[in-house]
């Protein structure tokens, strides 16, 4: 009876601690949840959110995702319908479904909640995987780090699909780990379906196949390559992505180029690559400098019989190395490797914690405190609204312009401004104004008053509104003919 009571107490304590971590993780992600899409990487968020908003306004069409940009800036071709063939719109559909179910949440909040729920699900799965392949102490640390690393907090409450893709990928890994224990094909195929959803949402998470391959080889050795069921699972995982890609392969107007992302500027493995990825991003921004020692210690304990954490780390390294240019240019790409970072960090932290002395534990508390503090100090800048005038100008356009009116909202090709107008149009003038008007442009809205286009167009077209924040011109009404 005493043993039973002790077991029940430990189980209840586990539930309490894990619940505190998940509830706390949810709470910190509510910070500025109702902010407009005008914070860090607002252009990328705007592109993602616009697909869901158009679904909300015009109905869900899985095979024809659209966003507001009709210019040639993304693909080199005029994109009159605003087609956007990037990820399969699973995330966007989830966004609009939640918004339709609970409209009082607000459109942007609904999208952020989808990301938050995906993130917290991943945190729970990380707990389960750490418990299985490291130890219970590491499981708590793993869930805690994923829930509270400031870098991850921000990117797991933005309107981007990566967090959902990571959730499906980690779920695939976890379900496959169950398969290796129970050897029931149901788990194998469920893992394949989850992996299929992951790479449909974002193909870059394919690097999570590395731990799956490791687990298969550990269990079955080279026989893995001769198991028919594995090939069936592989087809289940990959065929949907191939079908999706084959479908839009020839629709060039809606496919942004991706070649640049891999090594477009030749930065891979050059000194700048190591400085940006491992110095600035991993060492400073993610680990807050003070977490680096605990991270390194995650590789210190050698266990040849269990290389799961190392397989996760290898997959992450392959990703940042293959997709080198994109990882260096845009920090949100590193949000996809956070689970791998967390596994290594949790393993190193639990190694020190289990030394069983007071001083190592004090070192851990101090390191974690400083890591979170330094990380938060840097990430706090990401929450700032950089251009509040975009919202004011966008709200004005939305008030006076017909729903089908196309607008020019110049922002050097950045679609964050155009998104605020809730209209299709141009985020940059990619051709003459007369050609653009012929293609349907009705309004010109700008927040810069001294640039050449605004000055010249103001002389030629009727001004509808001009104040300290923005100017709006009616391109259908000329006050002086073109010379």
N, C-alpha and C positions, 0 to 999 in steps of 0.2 A: 504493500500500500504506500509506503514511504517513497519507493522508487516511482510509482505511478503518479503520486502527487508532485514529485520533482519534475517528472516529464511534462505533466500538464502545466506546471508553472513556467518551465522553459518555453513551451509552445506558446503560451499566452504572452510571455515577455517578448518573444520573437515577433508575434503579430503586432504588439504595441509599438515596438521599435520601428518595424517596417512601415507601419501605418503613419507614424510620426514623420518618417522620411518622405513618404509619398504625399502626405497632406502638406507638409512643409514645402516640398517641391512644387506642388500645385499653387500654393499661396504666393511664392516668390515670382511665379510666372504670370501672376495677375497684375504685376506692376506695369502701369501704363498700358493695360490691355486694350483700352478704348482709344488709344492714340491713332490718329490718321496714318495712312501709309505714306509717311514722309520722313521716316527715320533711316537708319543705316541700311544700305542696299534696297532703298525704296523702289528703284527701277525694276529690280528682279521680283520684288514682292508685287509690284503693280502689274507686271506681265502675268503673274500667276493668278492674282485676284481678279483680273479683268476677264479671264476665261470663265470663272465661276459666276461673275456678275452677268455676263452675257447669257450664260445658261439660265440664270435666274430670270432675266428679262425675256428671253426668247425661247426657252425650253432646252432641255439637255439633248445634245447631239454628239455622241461619243466619237464619231468618226470625223467630225468637223469642229474641233476646238478652235475658238477664235479669240483674238484680243484686239485692242483698239488701234494698234499701229498698222496703217495701210501703206506706209512709206517703203522705199526700197533699201532703207538703211540696214536692215537685218539680213536680207537675202540677196540684195542686188537687183531684185525684181519688184515692180509695183505689185502690192499685195492688196488689191481692192476689197477683198472679203475679210481681210485681217486673219487669215488662217495661221494657225500656230502649231506646227507639228514638232513637238519636242517630246515631253513625257506623255504617256497615255493618261488621260484626265481622271484617274481614280481619286486623287486628292481633291480636285476641283469639284467633282460630283459629291463627295462627302461634305465639302464646304457648303455647297448650295442646298443639299438635303437638310443639314442641320439648321441652316438659316431659314428654310421654308417651314421646318417643324417648330422652331422657336424664333420667330421674326423679331421679338422684342430684344433679343441679344444684340442686334445690330449686325450689319454685314461683315465688317472687318473683325469684330469680336468672335463671330461664328468661325471664321477661318482660323483665327489664332487658337481657338479652343480645340479644333481638330488637331493642330500641331501639338498642343499641350497634352492631349489625351494620348497621342502617339508616343510622345516622349516619356510619359509616366508609365506606359505599358512597357516600353523598352527598359526603363529603370527596374521594373519588377522582374523582367526576363534576365537582366544582368545579375540581379540577386540570385536567381535560380541557377544560372550557369556558373557564377563564382562559387556558390555553395557546392556545386557538383564537381568542379574541376580545380578548386583551390581549397577553401575551407569556409566555415560559417562566418568567421571574423571578416574575411575578405569579402564575403557576400554583403554584409552590412556596409562596409566601406565602399564597395563597388556601387551599390544603390545610392549611397550618400553622395559620392563624388559626381555621379551622373546627374543627380538631382540638384546639386548646389554649385558646381563649377560655374562661375559667372559667365564665361564665354558660352557655355552650353545653355544656361538659363535664357540668354537673349535669343539664340538661334533656335531654341525649342519653343518659342512663342511668336515667331514671325510667320507670315503667310508664304511659306515655301514648302515644296513637296519632299525635301530631303529627309525630314524627320519621320515621315510616314514610311518612306522607302527603307530607312534604317530599322524601323520597327518590324516590318515584314521580314527583313534580312535576318535580324537577330532571332525572330520567332522561328524562321526556317532552321537556323543553327540549333536552337533549343529542341525543336521537334525531332530533328535528325539525331540529336544526342539520345532522345528517348528511344528512337528506332534502334540504335546500336545496342541498347539494353534489352528491349522487349522483342526486337526482330519481327515486328508485325508490319506488313506492307502498308497498312493504313497510315502509319506515322511517316513512312517514307514518302508516300504520295501527298500527304498533307504538307510535309516539308517542301516538296517540289512546288506545290501550288503557292505556298507563301513566298518562296523564292521567285516564282514567276511574277507575282504581284509586285515584289520589291524592284525587280529590274524593269518592269513596265512603268513604274512610277519614276524610277531614276536608274538607268542602266549602269551608272558608275558604281553602284553598290555590288556589282558582280564580284568584287574582291572578297566579299564574305563567303565565296565558294571555297576559299583556302582552308578555313577551319573545318568545313564540311568534308573536303577531300582528306584532310588530316584524320578526322574521326573515322572515315571509311577505311583508310589504310591501316589505322591502328587496330580496328576491329577485324578486318578481313584480309589485310595485306594486299598483295598483287591480285588476289582473287576478285577484288573490287572491280577490276577492268573486265571481268568475264561474267558478271552477274546481269542477267537479262533485265531484272527488275530495276536495276540502276539506270539502264539505258531508257527504259520506259519513263522513269522519273525525270531523267534528263530531258527527254522530249516534252514532258509535261511542263517543265520549268522554262524551256527555251522557245518552243514553237510559238506561243502567243506573242512573244517579243518579235520574232522573225516575221510573223504574219502582219503585225502592226507596222513594222519597218517597211515590209514589202508593199503594204497598202499605200503609204505616202511617199515611197521612194521617188516617184516621178513628179510629185507635186512641189516643184522647186520653189514656188513663190512663198511657201509657208515653212520652209526648212532653213533655220539659221545655220551657218557654217560652224562646224565643231573641230575642224582640223587644228585650229589655232590652240585649242585647249591642251593638246598633248605635249608639243614642244615647239610651238609656233615661233618663239623667239630664241630657241636654242639654249634655254637656261638650265636644262636638266643636268644635274650633278656639277654644275659650275659653282664656284664659291658663293655666289648670290643665292643659289637654290638652298644650300645648307643654312645660310644665315637667315633667310626668310622663313623656311619651313621649321627648322629645328631650333633656331635661335629666337626669332621674334614671335612666331606663332605658337609652337609647342612649349618652348622654354619660358617665354615671358607672358604671352597673352592667355594661353590655356592653363599652364601650370604655375603661373604667378611667381616664377623663379624659385620660390621655396619648395615647390612640389617636385622639382627636378630630382632631388636626391632620393626621395621615396620612389619616384618613377624608375630611376636607374637601378635601385635595389630590387625592383620587380624582375630584373633579369639576372640577379645575383645568385638566387637559389636555383641550383641545377637539379632538375628532375627529369631524367631521360625517358621515364615511363609516362610522363604527362607533359606534353608540349603544347597543350591547348592554347594557353596564353601566348606563347611564342608564335603559334600559327595565326592568331588574331593580329599580332603585331606585324608579322610578315605580310599579311594581306593589306594592312594599312600602309606599310612602306611601299608595296607594289603600286598601290593606288596613287600615292603622292608622287611617285617616281614616273609612272606612266602618264598621268594627267598633270604633268609638271607645271606648264605655263599657267593653267587655270588655278592651280593650288597656290602659286606664288602671287598671282594678281588679285585673287578674291578669297578672303578668309572664310567665307561661308562654306567653301568646299571642305574645309577641315571639320565641319560639323559631322560629316559622315564617318570620320575616324575616331570620334570621341569614345564610343564603346571600347575600341581596342586600347586607347589610352587609359581608360578607366580600369580595364582588366589588369594592365601592367601596374598601374598606380596602386590598386587595391592589393595586389599580390605583394608588392614591396612594403606597403603599410602594415599588412597583417604579419609579415615576416618580422618587422621590428616590434610590433605589438606583442607578439607571442614570445618575445625574449623573456617576458615575465618579470621585468623590473620597472620601478617607478620612473627612473630617468628616461629610458627610451619612450615611454608613453608621454611624458612631458614634452619631449622633442617632437613627437607626432602632433600633439595638440598645437604647439607653437608653429610648426611648419604648415599645418592645415590652416590655421588662423591667418598667417601671413600670406599664404597662397591665395586664399579667398579674398583677402583685403586688397592685395596688389592686382589680382585679376579684376575685381569689381571696380577699382579705380580706373582701369583702362576701359572696361566695357561700358561704364556709365555714359560715355560719350555717344555710344551707339543709339541710345534712347532719345537723343535730342531731335526735335523737329527743326530741320534745317531751312525749310522754305514755307512758312505759314501762309505766305502770299499765294502759293499754289492753290491752297484750299479755298481762299477767298475768291480767286479768279475762276476756279472750277465751279464753285457754287453759283456764281453769277451766270456763267454760260449755261449751266444746267437749268437755271431759272428762265432764261430768255430764249434759248435755242430749241427748235424742234428736236425730237428724239433722233430723227434720222439725219440731222445736219452734221456735216463733217467740219472739223475745225483744225486750224493750225495752232499748235501750242508749242512753240520752239523751246527746246531745252537741250540743245546739242545732241539730240538723238535719245536722250533719257526720257522714258515714257511715264515717269512719275507725275509730271505735270499734266500730260494728256489724260491719264487715268482719272484725275480729279474732275475733269469735264464730263465724264461718263459718255463720251462721244468717240466715234471712230475719227481718225485723222492722222496728222503728221506731227511727230515730235521734233522734226527738223525739216527745213525746206530743202528738199532734195532735187528740186527742179524749179523752173521759173514760176513766178506767181501766177502767170496766165495759164500755164499748163496745169498747175495745181487747182485753179478755179474750174478749169474744164473738167477735171476729175471729180469735182463735187465740193470743193472747199467753200464754205459759206461764211466762216468767221475766222478772224485772226486775233488771238489773245496772247498778250506778252506781259512779262513782269520786268522786262528790261526796256528802258525808254530811249537809250542813246545808241543802240545798235543800228546798223545801216538799214536793215529791212524795216524795222519799226518806224524809223524816221521817214523813209521813202513811202511806205504804205500809208502812213498817217496823212501824207499830202495828197494821196490818190483816192483813198476810200473813206467813207463816212465813219466818224468816231461815234460809237454807241455809248461808251463809258470810259472815262479816264479819271483815275484818282492816284493817290500816292502808292498804291500797291500794284495796280495793273491797268492795262489799256485794252479795250475790245473794239475791233473794227468790223464793219459789215462789208464783206467782200462782194456783195451783190449790188452795192450802191457806190458808184464812182462819183467823186466830186470834181475830179479833173482827169481828162483822158490821158492815156499813156502817150508820151511823146515818141 
